[in-house]
Amino acid sequence: MATIRANIRAMSGYVPGEQLNDPDIIKLNTNENPYPPSPRVFDAIRAALTSDSLRKYPQPLGDSFRHAAGRVLGVDPESILIGNGSDDILTILTRAFVPEGGLIASPTPSYILYKSLAEVQGARFEKVPFTADWQLGETWPRADLAFLPNPNSPSGTVVPDEQVESLSRRVNALVLDQAYVDFAESQGPPVSTAGHPNHLIITRTLSKSYSLAGIRFGFAIADPGLIRELVKVKDSYNCDVLSLAAATAAIEDQDYFRETRSKILTTRGRMNIELAKLGFDVTPSEANFLWCRIAKPMKPIYEALRQRKILVRYMNYDGYDGLRISVGTDAEIDRLLTEIRSLV
Amino acid sequence: MATIRANIRAMSGYVPGEQLNDPDIIKLNTNENPYPPSPRVFDAIRAALTSDSLRKYPQPLGDSFRHAAGRVLGVDPESILIGNGSDDILTILTRAFVPEGGLIASPTPSYILYKSLAEVQGARFEKVPFTADWQLGETWPRADLAFLPNPNSPSGTVVPDEQVESLSRRVNALVLDQAYVDFAESQGPPVSTAGHPNHLIITRTLSKSYSLAGIRFGFAIADPGLIRELVKVKDSYNCDVLSLAAATAAIEDQDYFRETRSKILTTRGRMNIELAKLGFDVTPSEANFLWCRIAKPMKPIYEALRQRKILVRYMNYDGYDGLRISVGTDAEIDRLLTEIRSLV
């Protein structure tokens, strides 16, 4: 048998949230957007669906997307790196900054993929606990790379820009994972004006706020010199022609984006109030999900909901557990609240 | 400035073949298929173009594709790993088998990406020259991973199964890169019956023979236990929902595949004869391109063709140079032959 590296054999592998095929299920477990993508996305995909675009290689750097995103976000297109989902971007960053035996740091409880990225790279991984009110811990190692999701998952909380800047000074490179930033009050530190822009890499995804988890598109924003190095690490053609068309159309339709964002924020507010009424301790969230806990066993609640065809995420971080519930449509949340009422 | 790993800084980065936007150009430089993908591919993409499929995460392991490909190729679906192009698969294999400072080996002249994969991984790279008649060299290092493209690029030549099997015994793991195998006479050693199946990993792409370079889809075939390890290395959702639909439809339409393959083989035969008449030494090819050389400076021929809007690939391996010309439509090849006739 060909010998696989020991770090790969030893790891258990990241397990993504359940993807069931049952169309009747109410899926509140992987923070997908409950609303369709912009109608312009469908038009753009149909327009790109030609023999020539399918049979030929796509744009290696996704220049059409980079120019569109640059305009919308007010950044230099040269400071944008395209990715096959932001997972691809996180992998590229890991490979660019972290040698085998190097160190990745991340707060905890947080996105559990970061540990898997360290394991695949053969790197060490160090967790720095959040404070009780979800502020950054004080003592950080001098990591080759730190991942800071902001807003964080599962909490939906945001650490202020000063803490981000301070952390960026204390590690070799800081990845500010803004997968959920479009649901937050503030967009975080602009990469162009942050105190240490060269240490700060911002990552974003179109999976959540642009309703495009199925097409896999994410991107990084960083210093153009750094982006040129990251291009060496990515696969030459890491984004396909239809995804590029979809992503470009989605980010250009800011009116539609604002409309669905607004609906999600309204529903999130209502969920918060109703879950609190049922006795849950709900962490104030700036993301499209809520982290809620209650003083009784929570795994059985998750299981009972699952039996009733409502999928939420039960998460357990070394004994600190809770339910992470995505913000669905109003009808989905009504169903959830009805069922949960009978369970607590 | 955040410090990028030295191996990344030191590398120049893989440069893919030129992708010009000019629709008038005759593109014979990156081995794209000159014919459209199967009509079923368009139908499948249109059918998959729903709000739900775009907004939700896709199948992590691509089970629909795995079952279709398993049926068509006569292999266990569990022995198939899906990839975002076969580049993604080659990256996954590198990360799974090669530690930092480890060794990757490949024949030369061959696919130049393999060296870049070693550089990104911080691994050493050793080239083993082909013999003058494109057979495998005898002396191979005990590499962590060897890449053997079969048919090879730029030569289009095939080494026989016995040489493949012999090499698989001499390295930790052998990747048989069959990007062009669909244009060859033989499909190579079946993974299920090869002498050392656990040492042998087959990779394929739908970019060339299925005319789908734009949608990025490749796959690996290997021992199911090995595939389970590789799943830990890949990004969770590395293939998007539209690519999966396209790839599944394409591989299911074997009649269409045989039809375009047959046209390409016929044109290849004609190109071979005509280029030889013009004084070129043309290597007999089992791929969808020809490697041809002539006893005069070849870079100026490439440049003159480029000025006349015909793109071919000029390749130079430490002084051994030539032109790699993709098999186009008959009309494209007629244009090429007319222009080249005036240049040699």
Interface residues (C-beta under 8 A of the other chain):
Chain A: M1 A2 T3 I4 R5 I8 R9 M11 S12 G13 Y14 P16 G17 Q19 P23 K27 T30 E32 N33 P34 Y35 P36 P37 V41 F42 I45 R46 L49 S51 D52 S53 L54 R55 K56 Y57 P58 Q59 P60 N84 G85 D87 D88 T91 R95 A96 F97 V98 P99 E100 G101 L113 S116 V120 Q121 G122 N172 A173 L174 N198 H199 I201 S207 S211 L212 A213 G214 I215 R216 D223 G225 L226 E229 V231 K232 V233 D235 S236 Y237 N238 C239 D240 V241 L242 S243 A246
Chain B: M1 A2 T3 I4 R5 I8 R9 M11 S12 G13 Y14 P16 G17 Q19 P23 K27 T30 E32 N33 P34 Y35 P36 P37 V41 F42 I45 R46 L49 S51 D52 S53 L54 R55 K56 Y57 P58 Q59 P60 N84 G85 D87 D88 T91 R95 A96 F97 V98 P99 E100 G101 L113 S116 V120 Q121 G122 N172 A173 L174 N198 H199 I201 S207 S211 L212 A213 G214 I215 R216 D223 G225 L226 E229 V231 K232 V233 D235 S236 Y237 N238 C239 D240 V241 L242 S243 A246
